[in-house]
Amino acid sequence: MITDIHIVVRKYLSHSDTRLNKLGVVGAIALLQVMNTENGDFEKFVDKVLSCISHSTNLLGLFYDELASNIILDLLPVGASDVLFKKFVVVLEGRYIGEEPEEQSGSNKVDLMCLEGQETLGENPYICYNTWDLVEKGEWETLRLQWPLQKLVLAACATTQDTELKEVDSLLGCYLRAVPLDQITEVKNGTVGLLAIINIIIEVINGFSRVTTVSMRKKLVERISNLTMLLDILSSALRPSNALLAVFD
């Protein structure tokens, strides 16, 4: 029976109709809920799903988001969080986190997330999200996947057996490269880049909000303060165009 369902899900994922693809993603999640993580079937099936939907930003975003929600609701089998964290933290690092050249450090770096400064950055103070690079290159599809991927990695990390959130705070809460905030309206695509940064910080706040230690709670309060400041800047930047600002939870 499971094998038959597996075949149907694979056909839906490979179909040319986007509506069927989405049903395939939902079906894949349902299959993952009953798969064994110890014999490798779980990870192999995740890889098969990714190979089928890698061409579509919408489908990848849906898959990341559904995996994260299932982790949060504790619907996946034991050990799933460990498998997913190890797999997708590598994707997050490789695709979105880079090193800022030392001679350019500080030129357009905004310390909005790594609130303990140099101490949490270890030996390399130049690690940063390359959000602004993606904006400048017009890589919107890649940019759109960053926050659902972050949501997945943070959700998995929060429930892994071998990793604590504080151990990856310097990675998931590292520096952001951004245009100077007082020049947002003067720079091409400045508001788009600012919105991307806002979404990143929202996911970091959501991910770390489950940690109850005093030090982390203080960092979250400061991150929320940063988020409020950025929303005010974005609201001011959009006001001349009469654009509607989304309401964030």
N, C-alpha and C positions, 0 to 999 in steps of 0.2 A: 504493500500500500504506500509506504513512504517513498519507495523507488518511483512509483507511478506519479506521485505528487511532485517529486524532484524533477522528473522529466517535463511535466506541465509547466512548472515554475521556470525552468531553463528556456522553454519555448517562448513563454511570455516575455522574459528578459531580453531575448534576442529578436523579438518581433519589431516590425517597422512602425507599429502604432504605439505612440507615446502612452496612451491610456492603458494599454495592455502591459507596457513596461512598468508602469507604476504599480499595477496589480501584482506583477512579478516580484517587485521589491517587497511588497507587503507579504506575499507568499514566502519569499526567502526568509524574512524575519521570523515568520511562524515556524519554518523548518529549523532555523537556528535555535529556537527555544527548546527543541527536543533533541538536539544533537549532543553527542558525547565529545567533550573537549580533550579527553585523555588519549584517544586513539588517533587524533589528528583530523578527524572528519570535519569538525567545526571550522578550523582554520582553512582547510582545503575548500570548503564550500564558500567561505567568505571571499577567497581568491577568485573562485569561479564567478561569483556575482560581480565582483569588481571588473573582471575581464569583459563581462557582458555590458556593463553600463559606463565604462570609463570614458566613452565618447560624449556623455551628456552631463553637463554641470547640474541640471535640475535633478536627475536621477541619483547622482552621487551625493548631492546635498540631502535628498530625501533619505537615502540609505544611512548616511552618517547620523542624521537627526533621529531616525527610527532606532538605530542601535543605541544611541545615547539614552533615549527615552526608556528603552527596554532595560538598560542597565540601572537607571534610576529607580524604575519600578520593580527591580529584582525579578525579571521575567526570563533571564537567560540562565543557562546551566552553570553549575559551579566551575570556576576556572576561566569563564569566558572573559571576564574583565582583564585578567592577566594577559590572555592571548591578544585581545584587542588593543590594550595599552601598548604592548611591545611592538605590535604591527604599525599602529597609526601615529605613535609619537615620532617614529622615524620619518614618516611622511610629512608631519608638521615641521620637523627640523629641516628636512631637505628642501621643502618647497617654500617655506615662509620665514625661516630664521637664518640670518646671515651674519657676516662680520663687517662692521664699518671700518674702512681704512683708517689707520691711526692718524694720518695727517689731516683727515676730515672730521675727526671726532668733535662733537659739540656744535658743528656748523648747523645742523638741522635735527638735532636729537632732543626729544622731549621725554624727560623722565616722569612718565605718568603711571607706571605700573610697578617697576622694581623699586619699591619705596625704601628699602634699606640700602640703596645705593651700591657702591662698589663692593661691599662685603658679600652681597648675595650673588655677585657676578663672578666671583672666584678670580681665576688668573686672567680672564679675558674680559675687560670692561667694555668691549666694543660689540658684543653680541647684541643683536637687535632684530625686531620684526622689520622685514623689508617692505612694509605696506606702501610706503611712498614710492618705492621703485616700481611696484606693480601699477600704481596710479599713473606715474609718468610714462610707462610703457603701454598704457591702455589695456592691460591684461585683466579686463573686468571679470571674465569667467573664472580665472584663477582666484581673484580677490573674493568673489562671491562664496567660494567654498571654504574660506578661512574660518569663519565663525562656526559653521556646523561641525567642521573638523575639530576645532578647539573644544566645542561642547562634548564631542565624543571622547577625546583624549582626557579631558578633565573628569568626566563622569567615570570613565574606566579607572583612572588613577585613584579616584576617591574610594573605590571598592576593591582594589587589588590587594593581594596578600603580601606582596613583597615591596611595595612602594608606598610612601606616605606623601601627601600633597606638599608638605613643607620641603621635601627633597627635590621637587621639581619646580618650586616657586620661582627660582632664578631663571628657569627656562620658559615656563608658561606666563610668567609675569615680568618678562625682560623689557628692555628699552624699546621705544617706538621711534622710528625715523619719521619725522613729519615736518612739513613746511612751518616756519615760525607762525604761531597762532594769530599774531596781530596782522599777518599778511594773507590770511586765508582768502579773502575776497579778491585779492589782486593776482592770485596765481591760477592758471588754467587748471580746472578740475579740483580746485582746492577744497570745495565743499564735499565732493565725492570722497576725497581722501580722508576728510574729517569724519564723515559718516562711517567709513570703514573702521577708523580708529575707535569710534564710539561703540560699534558692534563688538569689536575685539574686547574692549574693557567690560562690556556687559557680560560677555561669556565668561571672562575671568572672574568677575564678581559672583556670577551664578555658580561657577565651579568650586570656588573656595568658600562659599557661604556655609558649607556643611562643616567646616572646621571650627572647633569651639575654643581653641587656645586663645589666650588673651592677646598675644602678639599678632596672631593672624586676624583677629577681630579688629584690632587697631588699624591694620593695613587695609582691611576691607572698608572701614569708615573713611579712610583717606582716599581710597579708590573711588568710592561713591562721591566724595567731594570733587574729585577730578572729573568724574562723569558729568556732574551737575554743571561744572564750569564749561565743559566742552559743548553740552547741549545749549547753554546760553549763547556761546559763540556761534554755533550752527544756526540757531534761531535768528540771531542778528544778521548773519550772512544771507539767509534766505528771505528775510523780510522785504528787501527791495523788489524781489521778483514775485511777491505774493504767493510763494510756494507754501504748501502745508507741511508742517513739521510733524513727524510721526510721534505718537505717544508711547513712551517706553515704560515697561513695568518696573 
